[in-house]
Structures are given as structure tokens and as C-alpha cells.
Amino acid sequence: MTLVALNLFSPTHVSGLTVLVIAVLLGMVHGITPDEHTWPITFSYAIGSYSTRRGLTAGLTFSLAFTLQRALTSELAYLGLSRLFTFKSLDNVMYVVVGVLMAVAGVLILRRGQVFHLHLPGHRRQPHADCSPITAPGTWLADPRPWMPAVHGFVAGWGFGAFAIIIYTVLAPAMPSAALGWVPGAVFGLGTTVMQMFLGATFGWVATRCGLSPEGVRHVALTTAARTLTWGGAAFVFAGAFGLAFPGVVNLSWATGLHVPNLDTVGLPLVLVILAVMGVGGTTLVTQTRAWRHRAPVRADGVPEQDVLLGPDQPAHPASRPAPVALTRRPNAQ
């Protein structure tokens, strides 16, 4: 079979090098199209890295763990065990599991110096009592741990869709021996890795283009990551629980006419991507950037300039300041 004759999304009678070519191309399409198992997580960790290089690293870490998982399930599929991880309700179960992990990751980012509370995008957080009023916006934010994207990548890989079905039912069984059954999944994962590294670097770059100080970039980026993980995770848990309770309703979708997995229908998966990345992530990025630009400037010692000008006992808001006292010059004593 020549490359021209490849039916990428419905391959049949494949063997040899053709299997690997299809696997890597499918992986690249999987990595660049909006997928509920990859995009919200990659976006969160990449934007939370507030750096192009670290964003690329976050995408790489997530995807390599995902690749390991796909290699494992590809081998199991070759051995005829795919029924263990392709049953109908598994995707909804994985929504719940992934959602819980996302919410926990959001909590870990938000808990430094602050008791955890949920806040809607755009809602202003009150500083913790142990934090100064000016330095508080950065003190309660912790950088994501390096292992967090890896855990997410391995767990998220257990969700399945059209791409996974092609690997498990066509590509993996086409390998010549059990010793090579893992290869299609691994190659598919590497294709996904290439695109996720690109997306991670792009999201990380976006975080640096807000026109803010390094402190402001870190605050905006970590707040965006934390809220995307927390609220996106809550949406995943709700979607998974709803799907387990009402499978017929949650499987409803509308065809788009595009013959590309992840883009061929509008259904729950695409809604989750839009809600988490564009709804929570995009809204938080914009509102937090605006809020930071309007905050009071701070000196190097952490004291706001308005406090220096007004004095420690003068309130910052003009309406709450006492009226100025008229001063009269005392005549010289005769």
C-alpha cells in the first residue's frame, strides 16, 4: 500500500512500515485537534509554566507518560485483552478520575499561604491574613510540581475514542509478533508528543506576552492554570457522573461534516475542551491580566507606592480619606 492510497482514519489490511506511518500520522492529528484527554491538561500546565521552554517541557512530560500508557495498551490489544479497557462506560469513569486529578492539581497550586476556596473566574480573592496586602497575589500560588503532568498523561491515556480504537483493533493486531505489539501505541504516542510539545510551547509563550512584569506574568499564569484545572476538573467530574447515570443522553452529538476524529461531531468531548480551555482558561487569562495592570505599583521592598505617599495611617481609597486640615502660620513671638 502506497502513502497516496492510505485511508488514515479507516485503515484496513495494513502491515509492516505502513502500520508505523499510519500510527505516527494519527498521533499527530490526535495531538493537534481539540481532545478532551489532552488539551485542557496541556494548556493548564503549559500556561502555568509562564515560559516557552517550560511550556514545551510540560507538553513533553505529559505526552511521554501518555506514550507509555498507549504502548502498554497496544501490547495488551495485540494479546487480545482490549476488552478490558474498551467497555462502554470506561470513558465516563475516566472523566471522573481525570477530573478529580485536575481539581487536586488546582488545589496544590492554590494552597500556598491560603486556605483553599473555590472562586469563579473574575472573582477577586481576599489575601490571607499571613500575607501582606500587596505581596499576597503571588504568595498563595505554587508552581506545579514536575511530576504532575506525567501522572495526568498516564491516567488520561486510558480514555478512548476513534484514535484508540484504530490502534487496538487494526494497527496492534497487524504486528508480526507479541514482542512488537507495543510499537503502534508507542509510535502513536510519539506523534502526539510532537504536537503537544508545540502546543505546550505556544501556550507557555502566550503567558509571557501579557505585557506584565515577571511577578505579574507568574501571578496571571498560575491563577489561570489553577482555575482551569479546578473548574475544568469539576466539569469533568460532573460530565462523567452524568454520563454514568444517563448514558443515552450524554452520547448525543451533532455531525459537522468533517471526516476527522475530534472534529467530526459536536458532543460532550468538544464541549469539555471549549469549557475548560476557552471558557475558564481564556476568561481567567484576560480578566487577571487586566486586574494586574490596574493594581497599585509596588516598590522593591514590597510596600505600595500609594502607602508611601499617604503614610501608614491613611486609607488608599480617596472617598475614605479624612478631609485635609488647614494649616496656619504662627506669628513670630515678639
FIMI-519184 format. One record per residue: residue number from 0; x negated, y negated, z of N, C-alpha, C in turn; residue in one letter. Coordinates in steps of 0.001 Angstrom, whole numbers, plus 500000, padded with zeros to 6 digits. Layout:
BEGIN
  rodren  n.east  n.north    n.up  ca.east  ca.north   ca.up  c.east  c.north    c.up  lolum
     NUM       X        Y       Z        X         Y       Z       X        Y       Z      A
...
% end
This chain:
BEGIN
  rodren  n.east  n.north    n.up  ca.east  ca.north   ca.up  c.east  c.north    c.up  lolum
       0  499144   501206  500000   500000    500000  500000  499115   498754  500000      M
       1  499344   497828  499044   498570    496600  498960  499160   495551  499891      T
       2  498351   494511  500156   498825    493448  501026  500043   492737  500431      L
       3  500080   492661  499087   501201    491997  498436  502500   492751  498698      V
       4  502387   494084  498799   503587    494909  498955  503994   495105  500410      A
       5  503270   494494  501332   503589    494667  502745  504959   494081  503072      L
       6  505769   494865  503783   507018    494352  504346  506751   494169  505833      N
       7  506327   492966  506177   505773    492733  507508  506751   493041  508627      L
       8  508007   492674  508466   508963    492805  509547  509810   494069  509462      F
       9  509582   494886  508465   510274    496172  508359  509376   497177  507647      S
      10  508214   497450  508225   507257    498325  507547  507687   499796  507601      P
      11  507347   500534  506557   507611    501980  506512  506450   502668  505821      T
      12  506223   503931  506194   505202    504770  505547  503840   504066  505521      H
      13  503409   503575  506678   502120    502880  506768  501079   503821  507361      V
      14  499826   503522  507070   498735    504340  507616  497427   503576  507478      S
      15  496417   504050  508214   495066    503520  508077  494964   502036  508361      G
      16  494236   501351  507480   493966    499931  507655  495233   499087  507588      L
      17  496215   499561  506842   497473    498822  506726  498127   498621  508091      T
      18  498041   499623  508962   498613    499513  510306  497982   498349  511061      V
      19  496662   498231  510971   495963    497180  511710  496266   495803  511138      L
      20  496360   495714  509807   496678    494432  509176  498067   493969  509605      V
      21  499027   494882  509563   500390    494528  509975  500416   494144  511453      I
      22  499695   494886  512282   499698    494623  513723  499150   493233  514029      A
      23  498029   492857  513421   497440    491555  513731  498299   490420  513186      V
      24  498896   490610  512010   499772    489569  511466  501041   489412  512307      L
      25  501611   490536  512737   502771    490463  513624  502406   489756  514929      L
      26  501219   490052  515452   500782    489400  516679  500662   487894  516524      G
      27  500149   487447  515389   500004    486012  515159  501368   485333  515028      M
      28  502300   485989  514327   503645    485434  514228  504294   485397  515606      V
      29  504107   486465  516378   504660    486528  517738  504103   485411  518600      H
      30  502804   485108  518443   502177    484094  519285  502592   482683  518952      G
      31  502952   482405  517698   503230    481031  517297  504715   480711  517294      I
      32  505584   481727  517237   507025    481457  517264  507504   481370  518711      T
      33  508557   480591  518975   509031    480433  520355  509546   481735  520938      P
      34  508802   482275  521886   509133    483557  522502  509300   483340  523997      D
      35  510388   483849  524552   510671    483613  525973  509678   484293  526893      E
      36  508954   485303  526399   507992    486005  527241  506617   485338  527250      H
      37  506389   484364  526362   505056    483755  526261  505086   482235  526403      T
      38  505895   481557  525636   505811    480097  525570  505999   479387  526906      W
      39  507059   479671  527694   507213    478926  528952  506021   479099  529890      P
      40  505443   480295  529896   504329    480561  530811  503052   479905  530306      I
      41  502754   480078  529006   501567    479445  528445  501648   477929  528578      T
      42  502819   477357  528283   502992    475909  528408  502695   475455  529833      F
      43  503251   476155  530815   503098    475742  532207  501637   475745  532643      S
      44  500939   476843  532394   499546    476932  532847  498620   476056  532022      Y
      45  498910   475894  530727   498054    475065  529887  498224   473590  530221      A
      46  499471   473131  530365   499703    471732  530707  499180   471455  532112      I
      47  499279   472465  533000   498791    472310  534367  497285   472329  534481      G
      48  496600   472660  533396   495133    472647  533420  494588   471258  533125      S
      49  495450   470358  532603   495136    468971  532234  493770   468843  531536      Y
      50  493512   469766  530596   492258    469759  529837  492420   470655  528620      S
      51  491885   470232  527474   491960    471064  526274  491233   472387  526486      T
      52  490038   472321  527050   489248    473547  527258  489922   474470  528255      R
      53  490397   473926  529381   491043    474779  530375  492397   475280  529874      R
      54  493055   474483  529044   494302    474950  528441  494059   476142  527532      G
      55  492975   476073  526749   492597    477209  525905  492290   478430  526765      L
      56  491592   478205  527885   491254    479315  528784  492509   479936  529387      T
      57  493492   479100  529741   494748    479622  530296  495467   480487  529276      A
      58  495519   480017  528016   496136    480810  526952  495395   482113  526725      G
      59  494063   482063  526797   493248    483267  526609  493475   484261  527742      L
      60  493491   483780  528984   493677    484667  530135  495027   485362  530085      T
      61  496064   484575  529820   497408    485141  529718  497461   486209  528623      F
      62  496913   485893  527462   497048    486769  526299  496205   488036  526412      S
      63  495050   487952  527040   494241    489165  527200  494934   490162  528129      L
      64  495576   489655  529173   496350    490551  530042  497542   491130  529277      A
      65  498175   490313  528456   499267    490774  527603  498758   491842  526631      F
      66  497562   491640  526080   496967    492613  525152  496730   493953  525835      T
      67  496238   493916  527061   496019    495145  527818  497328   495906  527990      L
      68  498393   495180  528317   499684    495828  528501  500181   496439  527195      Q
      69  500044   495719  526094   500522    496230  524818  499700   497434  524347      R
      70  498422   497446  524650   497601    498609  524313  498073   499836  525095      A
      71  498403   499633  526378   498891    500727  527211  500209   501277  526691      L
      72  501167   500392  526399   502465    500869  525940  502387   501449  524523      T
      73  501459   500970  523726   501262    501543  522392  500794   502993  522501      S
      74  499895   503250  523422   499423    504619  523645  500557   505508  524154      E
      75  501346   504973  525089   502480    505744  525607  503500   506030  524499      L
      76  503683   505064  523599   504607    505275  522487  504090   506378  521560      A
      77  502801   506420  521332   502231    507485  520499  502502   508853  521133      Y
      78  502456   508893  522466   502686    510148  523182  504176   510481  523325      L
      79  505024   509664  522719   506455    509944  522742  507158   509516  524007      G
      80  506584   508568  524733   507155    508144  526012  507784   506756  525952      L
      81  508034   506253  524754   508539    504887  524628  509912   504708  525269      S
      82  510668   505798  525420   511998    505677  526027  511913   505196  527478      R
      83  510740   505327  528097   510582    504894  529483  510588   503374  529613      L
      84  510278   502658  528537   510192    501207  528641  510889   500491  527485      F
      85  511871   501160  526876   512665    500511  525830  514174   500679  526060      T
      86  514568   501034  527273   516001    501178  527522  516661   499798  527572      F
      87  517956   499773  527355   518694    498545  527085  518543   497474  528162      K
      88  518671   497835  529408   518708    496829  530472  517323   496343  530894      S
      89  516253   496917  530330   514913    496558  530793  514624   495075  530588      L
      90  515044   494518  529455   514748    493117  529197  515361   492213  530262      D
      91  516584   492529  530689   517206    491722  531737  516503   491897  533076      N
      92  516061   493123  533354   515284    493357  534575  513999   492541  534542      V
      93  513342   492514  533372   512097    491773  533254  512327   490275  533358      M
      94  513478   489794  532906   513796    488372  533101  513777   488031  534589      Y
      95  514365   488899  535395   514409    488650  536839  512993   488685  537421      V
      96  512219   489700  537059   510861    489845  537603  509978   488669  537187      V
      97  510005   488354  535897   509193    487240  535401  509654   485923  536029      V
      98  510968   485756  536175   511483    484540  536791  511014   484369  538225      G
      99  511011   485454  538981   510527    485387  540367  509047   485007  540395      V
     100  508257   485617  539515   506824    485291  539463  506605   483827  539084      L
     101  507396   483331  538136   507279    481922  537753  507600   481009  538928      M
     102  508683   481309  539636   509082    480474  540770  508019   480498  541872      A
     103  507460   481674  542137   506399    481780  543152  505182   480956  542734      V
     104  504822   481027  541457   503687    480233  540975  503957   478744  541141      A
     105  505204   478327  540854   505555    476927  541060  505436   476512  542511      G
     106  505848   477389  543412   505731    477117  544846  504267   476968  545245      V
     107  503416   477842  544742   501992    477784  545090  501362   476473  544646      L
     108  501813   475936  543515   501282    474660  543051  501800   473506  543916      I
     109  503031   473608  544381   503671    472506  545102  503410   472496  546604      L
     110  502898   473552  547175   502898    473675  548635  501755   472986  549335      R
     111  500760   472472  548650   499610    471876  549344  500023   470590  550050      R
     112  500011   470636  551386   500306    469449  552170  501769   469084  552235      G
     113  502643   469935  551742   504065    469576  551721  504893   470830  551916      Q
     114  505920   470751  552773   506875    471838  552893  507655   471901  551594      V
     115  507831   473103  551051   508424    473237  549719  509905   472899  549700      F
     116  510279   472038  548758   511673    471754  548463  511843   471715  546960      H
     117  513017   472107  546473   513300    472002  545049  513761   470589  544733      L
     118  513232   470040  543635   513654    468728  543182  513943   468794  541702      H
     119  515056   468205  541300   515388    468167  539881  514419   467264  539147      L
     120  514208   467497  537831   513336    466613  537049  513776   465160  537172      P
     121  512809   464279  537459   513113    462868  537602  513403   462440  539028      G
     122  513617   463426  539938   513900    463106  541339  512596   462772  542043      H
     123  512569   461679  542788   511344    461235  543440  511101   462018  544719      R
     124  509893   462493  544907   509511    463258  546096  509020   462310  547176      R
     125  509481   462543  548402   509004    461762  549522  507695   462356  550034      Q
     126  506693   461526  550307   505405    462048  550750  505503   462726  552109      P
     127  504677   463702  552304   504626    464434  553568  504070   463533  554654      H
     128  504457   463804  555891   504038    462953  556998  502528   462952  557176      A
     129  501860   464038  556791   500422    464122  556967  499653   463467  555828      D
     130  500367   462951  554809   499721    462351  553650  499968   460856  553655      C
     131  498986   460097  553231   499188    458657  553146  500165   458345  552038      S
     132  500898   457223  552128   501931    456935  551129  501385   456810  549718      P
     133  500113   456446  549579   499593    456221  548242  498921   457461  547676      I
     134  498185   458188  548502   497488    459364  548002  498371   460592  547956      T
     135  499589   460498  548551   500458    461668  548614  500779   462298  547275      A
     136  501010   461512  546171   501396    462155  544923  500420   463192  544429      P
     137  499164   463152  544870   498234    464173  544412  497889   465194  545467      G
     138  498154   464886  546753   497672    465769  547800  498513   467025  547935      T
     139  499781   466982  547521   500607    468174  547681  500596   469046  546442      W
     140  499692   468788  545496   499605    469586  544285  498312   470379  544266      L
     141  498418   471671  544049   497241    472545  544000  497066   473075  542582      A
     142  495838   473114  542106   495574    473677  540780  495973   475152  540744      D
     143  496534   475617  539621   496881    477047  539507  495626   477913  539665      P
     144  495790   479034  540336   494667    479960  540504  494371   480670  539177      R
     145  493111   480997  538895   492762    481619  537609  493469   482943  537344      P
     146  493842   483669  538404   494460    484980  538210  495943   484889  537878      W
     147  496544   483744  538076   497987    483633  537896  498442   483871  536449      M
     148  497789   483273  535432   498204    483586  534053  498017   485052  533693      P
     149  496988   485690  534267   496736    487103  533965  497865   487982  534491      A
     150  498308   487743  535707   499423    488511  536264  500672   488319  535416      V
     151  500935   487080  535045   502102    486803  534218  502007   487493  532865      H
     152  500815   487482  532273   500651    488087  530954  500927   489573  530963      G
     153  500419   490268  531972   500615    491717  532036  502072   492064  532294      F
     154  502723   491310  533195   504115    491616  533531  505042   491244  532374      V
     155  504825   490081  531766   505707    489627  530686  505669   490569  529495      A
     156  504548   491275  529314   504428    492185  528178  505417   493338  528199      G
     157  506010   493628  529352   506953    494739  529437  508312   494387  528859      W
     158  508577   493093  528661   509773    492738  527919  509589   493163  526466      G
     159  510676   493470  525793   510512    493946  524413  511564   493339  523507      F
     160  511179   493257  522241   512077    492735  521217  511711   493367  519890      G
     161  511956   492650  518804   511725    493206  517471  510262   493563  517242      A
     162  509351   492710  517726   507924    492985  517528  507515   494278  518232      F
     163  507924   494416  519483   507552    495603  520246  508129   496866  519619      A
     164  509361   496782  519127   509988    497964  518522  509203   498435  517305      I
     165  508704   497493  516498   507896    497875  515328  506626   498603  515766      I
     166  505990   498102  516818   504761    498752  517301  505058   500154  517818      I
     167  506104   500280  518648   506377    501540  519323  506942   502607  518387      Y
     168  507691   502182  517371   508380    503178  516520  507721   503404  515170      T
     169  506878   502476  514722   506282    502606  513389  504756   502653  513438      V
     170  504151   501634  514044   502696    501499  513958  501953   502496  514846      L
     171  502333   502595  516119   501625    503515  517015  501741   504965  516567      A
     172  502931   505455  516192   503023    506848  515726  502242   507118  514443      P
     173  501884   506055  513694   501149    506250  512436  499662   506476  512644      A
     174  499187   506326  513859   497752    506529  514113  497419   508017  514033      M
     175  496191   508360  513609   495853    509759  513338  495688   510640  514574      P
     176  495435   510042  515736   495237    510863  516934  495588   510071  518176      S
     177  495752   510792  519291   496084    510150  520558  494968   509226  521037      A
     178  493749   509514  520618   492628    508671  521022  492731   507258  520452      A
     179  493535   507100  519397   493668    505792  518752  495081   505215  518899      L
     180  495902   505841  519702   497278    505377  519834  497397   503984  520397      G
     181  496421   503551  521159   496450    502233  521782  496077   501106  520833      W
     182  495462   501434  519701   494881    500417  518828  495917   499446  518263      V
     183  497068   499891  517722   498029    498911  517189  498477   497884  518227      P
     184  498721   498336  519454   499122    497397  520501  498025   496412  520836      G
     185  496784   496900  520881   495656    496023  521186  495447   494992  520084      A
     186  495516   495427  518838   495331    494508  517712  496471   493490  517659      V
     187  497684   493948  517919   498823    493034  518001  498578   491981  519091      F
     188  498100   492439  520248   497813    491511  521338  496730   490514  520978      G
     189  495713   490941  520230   494646    490026  519826  495175   488981  518851      L
     190  496093   489381  517964   496720    488398  517087  497500   487366  517875      G
     191  498227   487829  518882   498946    486912  519763  497975   486002  520508      T
     192  496834   486568  520932   495841    485809  521683  495326   484621  520889      T
     193  495054   484828  519617   494540    483742  518781  495492   482559  518789      V
     194  496778   482835  518612   497756    481761  518545  498033   481147  519916      M
     195  498019   481967  520961   498256    481442  522298  497090   480572  522775      Q
     196  495874   480907  522350   494734    480040  522651  494913   478688  521976      M
     197  495373   478710  520735   495624    477461  520017  496713   476649  520718      F
     198  497820   477310  521080   498900    476608  521770  498450   476096  523141      L
     199  497678   476919  523860   497193    476503  525170  496312   475271  525074      G
     200  495397   475262  524091   494536    474097  523890  495364   472876  523519      A
     201  496397   473075  522692   497256    471960  522288  498016   471391  523473      T
     202  498617   472264  524289   499349    471794  525465  498408   471095  526445      F
     203  497208   471653  526635   496236    471008  527516  495814   469650  526995      G
     204  495666   469536  525676   495306    468259  525056  496410   467237  525251      W
     205  497666   467665  525125   498797    466760  525315  498742   466137  526706      V
     206  498356   466943  527709   498303    466430  529085  497285   465312  529239      A
     207  496244   465305  528409   495199    464285  528527  495523   463025  527732      T
     208  496601   463035  526940   496910    461905  526059  498009   461018  526614      R
     209  498161   461012  527918   499221    460207  528523  498791   458766  528769      C
     210  497510   458466  528552   497020    457118  528789  496940   456762  530253      G
     211  496682   457762  531106   496609    457526  532546  495190   457740  533047      L
     212  494967   457350  534291   493696    457632  534947  493562   459132  535186      S
     213  492349   459631  535457   492197    461063  535752  493112   461537  536869      P
     214  493289   460697  537908   494190    461073  539006  495627   461165  538503      E
     215  496008   460209  537647   497358    460222  537105  497604   461407  536194      G
     216  496614   461734  535359   496742    462888  534466  496940   464160  535276      V
     217  496154   464322  536348   496270    465527  537176  497643   465602  537828      R
     218  498107   464474  538371   499412    464464  539032  500532   464814  538057      H
     219  500555   464166  536908   501616    464395  535930  501569   465830  535415      V
     220  500362   466314  535105   500220    467658  534539  500656   468733  535530      A
     221  500212   468627  536782   500557    469648  537764  502030   469584  538158      L
     222  502584   468385  538218   504014    468270  538507  504832   468902  537393      T
     223  504433   468641  536149   505127    469244  535005  505030   470763  535048      T
     224  503822   471284  535319   503636    472738  535384  504474   473345  536502      A
     225  504439   472720  537682   505151    473273  538834  506656   473297  538602      A
     226  507191   472218  538061   508645    472176  537847  509065   473121  536728      R
     227  508238   473231  535680   508575    474158  534599  508607   475584  535118      T
     228  507608   475946  535929   507572    477294  536487  508727   477519  537458      L
     229  509002   476548  538317   510032    476731  539337  511430   476788  538733      T
     230  511780   475766  537967   513118    475726  537394  513271   476683  536225      W
     231  512207   476856  535444   512252    477865  534391  512413   479257  534978      G
     232  511695   479513  536089   511834    480799  536761  513241   481025  537275      G
     233  513837   479976  537835   515222    480096  538311  516172   480416  537158      A
     234  515929   479800  536005   516767    480075  534831  516597   481516  534370      A
     235  515375   482026  534413   515120    483413  534018  515830   484383  534967      F
     236  515744   484120  536266   516401    484999  537238  517911   485000  537010      V
     237  518479   483817  536813   519919    483731  536577  520301   484466  535293      F
     238  519516   484267  534219   519821    484915  532939  519731   486432  533066      A
     239  518706   486914  533772   518555    488356  533947  519675   488960  534758      G
     240  520030   488306  535864   521120    488808  536705  522445   488772  535952      A
     241  522669   487693  535190   523897    487587  534416  523946   488661  533335      F
     242  522792   488930  532717   522724    489961  531689  522984   491353  532228      G
     243  522509   491626  533439   522767    492931  534050  524240   493093  534407      L
     244  524873   491980  534786   526278    492048  535178  527214   492035  533969      A
     245  526839   491275  532949   527700    491136  531764  526871   491318  530493      F
     246  526412   492529  530233   525526    492753  529073  526162   492389  527744      P
     247  527457   492575  527605   528109    492262  526343  528090   490784  526023      G
     248  528231   489959  527066   528259    488507  526865  526868   487968  526576      V
     249  525871   488432  527324   524528    487881  527199  523866   488263  525887      V
     250  524350   489294  525228   523756    489721  523951  524342   488993  522747      N
     251  525278   488082  522972   525837    487316  521869  524778   486415  521247      L
     252  524783   486306  519931   523818    485453  519235  524403   485033  517893      S
     253  523790   484019  517305   524231    483493  516014  523058   483538  515038      W
     254  523288   484100  513875   522240    484240  512860  521868   482882  512285      A
     255  520569   482694  512045   520076    481445  511467  519794   481566  509976      T
     256  519729   482791  509475   519383    482991  508080  517893   483147  507846      G
     257  517085   482936  508882   515627    483119  508773  515293   484575  509104      L
     258  514520   485213  508272   514188    486619  508482  512850   486758  509210      H
     259  512758   486087  510344   511548    486117  511173  511977   486362  512610      V
     260  511493   487397  513256   511839    487614  514668  511545   486371  515507      P
     261  512366   486127  516488   512338    484943  517362  512976   483721  516718      N
     262  513128   483741  515393   513760    482623  514695  515007   483048  513932      L
     263  515277   484357  513919   516390    484857  513109  517749   484648  513756      D
     264  517781   484469  515062   519053    484245  515758  518886   483173  516837      T
     265  519994   482571  517188   520049    481676  518344  520812   482414  519433      V
     266  520093   482804  520463   520690    483552  521559  520006   483199  522858      G
     267  520174   484041  523850   519621    483770  525172  518108   483545  525159      L
     268  517297   484369  524453   515852    484142  524474  515447   482740  524027      P
     269  516013   482276  522908   515665    480945  522416  516161   479865  523362      L
     270  517322   480069  523951   517856    479103  524907  516920   478971  526113      V
     271  516380   480092  526590   515454    480050  527726  514195   479273  527384      L
     272  513670   479463  526164   512477    478723  525747  512769   477232  525713      V
     273  513879   476859  525100   514226    475441  524981  514471   474833  526356      I
     274  515186   475556  527222   515496    475043  528553  514231   474836  529372      L
     275  513344   475826  529376   512152    475757  530220  511125   474771  529679      A
     276  510800   474889  528389   509701    474093  527833  510152   472670  527519      V
     277  511246   472541  526766   511678    471216  526339  512544   470534  527399      M
     278  513454   471302  528015   514350    470715  528996  513624   470276  530249      G
     279  513010   471230  530954   512324    470913  532209  510940   470324  531951      V
     280  510123   471029  531161   508750    470590  530939  508666   469244  530252      G
     281  509357   469088  529133   509291    467828  528397  509850   466663  529180      G
     282  510982   466878  529853   511594    465808  530647  510681   465377  531785      T
     283  510099   466345  532480   509205    466015  533596  507970   465280  533110      T
     284  507397   465720  531996   506197    465067  531459  506466   463599  531166      L
     285  507606   463306  530560   507940    461925  530199  508244   461090  531441      V
     286  509098   461600  532330   509504    460810  533495  508349   460589  534464      T
     287  507515   461601  534652   506389    461441  535564  505328   460498  535004      Q
     288  505131   460522  533701   504180    459597  533082  504645   458162  533276      T
     289  505927   457905  533046   506467    456564  533240  506377   456130  534700      R
     290  506708   457058  535606   506668    456727  537030  505253   456376  537469      A
     291  504275   457119  536979   502889    456865  537395  502405   455511  536872      W
     292  502833   455145  535676   502407    453864  535107  502967   452680  535883      R
     293  504081   452891  536591   504711    451801  537326  504366   451807  538812      H
     294  503536   452729  539238   503186    452756  540655  502160   451670  540949      R
     295  502000   451324  542243   501075    450270  542633  499639   450703  542399      A
     296  498765   449820  541906   497348    450186  541767  496711   450444  543118      P
     297  495737   451335  543128   495096    451770  544370  493605   451492  544300      V
     298  493043   450981  545402   491604    450751  545464  490867   452068  545639      R
     299  489556   452010  545554   488746    453228  545663  488882   453883  547030      A
     300  489181   453084  548080   489303    453663  549426  490705   454179  549704      D
     301  491594   454182  548665   492928    454739  548832  493959   453767  549351      G
     302  493582   452505  549576   494525    451511  550079  495150   450790  548890      V
     303  496482   450688  548832   497117    449985  547720  496770   448506  547737      P
     304  496561   447928  546556   496160    446537  546471  497219   445622  547080      E
     305  498516   445973  546934   499559    445117  547485  499470   445076  549004      Q
     306  499041   446184  549648   498887    446170  551100  497717   445291  551510      D
     307  496668   445261  550678   495511    444422  550980  495904   442953  550911      V
     308  496732   442608  549884   497133    441217  549698  498138   440769  550745      L
     309  499063   441679  551111   500142    441295  552016  499764   441438  553484      L
     310  498790   442317  553762   498467    442601  555140  499188   443833  555624      G
     311  498705   444490  556679   499260    445768  557114  500683   445684  557630      P
     312  501126   444487  558118   502454    444387  558714  503505   443844  557755      D
     313  503121   443573  556507   504059    443010  555551  504626   444102  554664      Q
     314  505947   444216  554539   506532    445215  553644  506239   444872  552188      P
     315  506181   445944  551324   505816    445749  549931  506963   445161  549123      A
     316  508222   445484  549471   509347    445042  548657  509655   443576  548948      H
     317  509729   442709  547926   509930    441272  548160  511168   440971  548977      P
     318  512262   441724  548763   513513    441418  549460  513409   441634  550961      A
     319  512468   442497  551378   512366    442831  552798  511283   442033  553512      S
     320  510607   441129  552792   509573    440341  553445  510192   439172  554208      R
     321  509646   438797  555342   510155    437633  556070  509871   436349  555312      P
     322  510718   435353  555518   510510    434070  554855  509211   433450  555333      A
     323  508505   432782  554433   507232    432172  554845  507458   431069  555877      P
     324  506543   430952  556788   506606    429943  557851  505871   428699  557395      V
     325  506533   427555  557495   505892    426304  557077  504803   425937  558075      A
     326  503660   425549  557590   502529    425169  558416  502380   423632  558385      L
     327  502201   423063  559532   501984    421594  559611  500594   421323  560146      T
     328  500007   420280  559647   498651    419924  560072  498719   419176  561395      R
     329  497926   419609  562339   497905    418957  563638  497058   417719  563584      R
     330  497582   416582  564086   496750    415354  564072  495542   415496  564979      P
     331  494469   414865  564602   493245    414897  565411  493490   414201  566740      N
     332  492924   414779  567776   493067    414174  569090  492327   412840  569144      A
     333  492985   411840  569687   492349    410513  569811  491493   410468  571043      Q
% end
